[in-house]
Amino acid sequence: MKLLRLPQVKELTQLSSAGIYRLISQGKFPKQIKIAERSSRWIESEIMDFITEKMEERSWMDINDIWTL
């Protein structure tokens, strides 16, 4: 299991810090884990699952658009 820092999560997702924390508060993004009092990390596989889910949502939207033509 690999743990990612916020800058790495931002790079992978192309989201801002504020965007990440907003999605976390909405329950739409993986929560970070506290590894020390002032240090948090995200589990890489959870971030990759989030990205994959977004890609699949896009694919399903594209398929649905075809059926409405």
Sequence and secondary structure as in RCSB ss.txt:
>XXXX:A:sequence
MKLLRLPQVKELTQLSSAGIYRLISQGKFPKQIKIAERSSRWIESEIMDFITEKMEERSWMDINDIWTL
>XXXX:A:secstr
  EE HHHHHHHH   HHHHHHHHHTT S   EEEETTEEEEEHHHHHHHHHHHHHHHHHHHHHHHHT 
